[in-house]
Amino acid sequence: MNAKTPLLVSGSTGIPLAIIATQDYTKWHEQQPTAQQNWLKATHFPGKGLSVIPNNDGQIGQVIYVSDTPDAYWVCGDIVNQLPANQYLLKASDAQCQVAAFSWALGAYKFDRYKKNTKQYPQLVIDNPELVASTLQLVRSVTIVRDLVNTPAADMMPQHLGDTMQALADEFGAKVTQIIGDELLEQNYPTIHMVGRASENLPRLIDLTWGDENAPKVTLVGKGVCFDSGGLDLKPGAGMRLMKKDMGGAAHVIGLAHQIMATNLPVRLRVLVPAVENAVSANAFRPGDVITTRKGLTVEIDNTDAEGRLVLCDALAEASDDKPDLIIDFATLTGAMRVALGTELPGFFSNDDKVAADITAAGLKVEDPVWRMPLHKPYFDQTGSDIADLANCGKTPFGGAITAALYLEAFVDSNISWSHFDIMAWNNRALPGRPVGGEAFGIRAVFEYLQQRFDK
């Protein structure tokens, strides 16, 4: 068994694994044979955590994991790394098996493109092939996001994002088009071109469509800044170190698109990814420049490091032209959101109260919490300019996530339901099932919402 061996399998044999609620442990303990009770006593098992219990032959007879939250989504996120390679059979309700399987598989995640991973992992056996298959689909969607964000910028430039989306389209019978380089000017996507023109990696708008043309239209937009130097407003070294993750919004919508297509959700899906590198060169855009956007609004460049909203505004205008039922965008947009909510709770904005409430509820259901932030209209004047319709930065750093969202809202038709996620896309600390590195925030919440709304 190696790292490529399936972590989840369907079957009915294996070493028994029991996940026990803390309050039920005493009763469980009393029902065990004397030998097992003696083992737990001899090993000073505290009645919480993992215990590997031998049988009379000295082999592993059973495994127990005692937890205050046995039904939590990340309950098995550490177990998979603590048990020796073998097959472990979990007999529990479908709901408990589902969350255990999800966290088991993601707990074993390693980004091993550049460093060989030879660890042998245990397998979780569940006697429900449909549950195993559906869980593996969701695990892959999250893994897609993690892999894309973790990949260094040299191997994840706009053309690589294009290749990734083409491969996804080939798998599910979708269609992808790309508008590349100066074609962006010819087809009126000036801000995408402006931000990406200084790089030898040509900017592009990647456009994926899938599903029945008569189904409800759902459009996803993802910020695809494959590396952000800050442009001429150059970031300091510490601020630039993790900027390979600045295409995290694109990674999120690609992972979410995988889940939508893999489950054959009855929607007409469109995914728009404006993909650029914000580089420094003789033709880089400058502070003080004014650009006329696809929507026709003029924007003064206050800071070249506020490039994400520039590439998104043309993509959102394009998304609005198609008159979808729903637009949802994901972006690693502002440090202000991280200050407000920390790195592990994604904030989102919405012009639709019902959609916002339903997404929030869906996130709580699947333990993928999201927090609605206010589109506080009086702050919109902070995006004003003396010489253009808008500036790409607020006049003050206070409320920076709100002013960024208000800027984006100006490019979305007011009669279209729109939600904007401002995400970290990165784990700064290791948690069960969530290693340090690229991470998916909010896509399970959004998928749960979409499934509840459209899969009826």
Secondary structure as UniProt FT lines:
FT   TURN            3..4
FT   STRAND          8..10
FT   STRAND          15..21
FT   HELIX           22..24
FT   HELIX           25..30
FT   HELIX           34..42
FT   TURN            43..44
FT   STRAND          49..54
FT   TURN            56..57
FT   STRAND          60..67
FT   TURN            70..71
FT   TURN            73..78
FT   HELIX           79..82
FT   STRAND          87..90
FT   HELIX           94..107
FT   STRAND          123..126
FT   HELIX           129..150
FT   HELIX           153..155
FT   HELIX           158..172
FT   STRAND          175..180
FT   TURN            181..182
FT   HELIX           183..186
FT   TURN            187..188
FT   HELIX           190..196
FT   TURN            197..198
FT   STRAND          204..210
FT   TURN            213..214
FT   STRAND          217..222
FT   STRAND          224..228
FT   TURN            231..232
FT   HELIX           237..240
FT   TURN            241..242
FT   HELIX           243..247
FT   HELIX           248..262
FT   TURN            263..264
FT   STRAND          268..278
FT   TURN            282..283
FT   TURN            287..288
FT   STRAND          290..292
FT   TURN            294..295
FT   STRAND          298..300
FT   TURN            304..305
FT   HELIX           308..321
FT   STRAND          326..331
FT   HELIX           335..341
FT   STRAND          347..350
FT   HELIX           353..365
FT   TURN            366..367
FT   STRAND          371..372
FT   HELIX           377..383
FT   STRAND          390..391
FT   TURN            398..399
FT   HELIX           400..409
FT   TURN            410..411
FT   TURN            414..415
FT   STRAND          417..422
FT   STRAND          426..427
FT   TURN            432..433
FT   STRAND          437..438
FT   HELIX           443..454
//
